[in-house]
């Protein structure tokens, strides 16, 4: 609701604010709930930009050497986060 209401308030409700055909949308689908653990945003399942679907692993490989750790000391910050398991 926050997204669609904000788009409507700015006069962009016909183009933004919801996911439906004909609207502009960039979307990152993550593993887990980023509201419960913000680190989940570092675990994308799929990326959608301008209606085109991208594989996150392919995107990361395409920028190897351009982004990421600048030294061995930075490596830990860029390490993948293992999926969190919940107790039943």
Order of alpha helices (4+ residues) and beta strands (2+ residues): alpha-beta-beta-beta-alpha-alpha
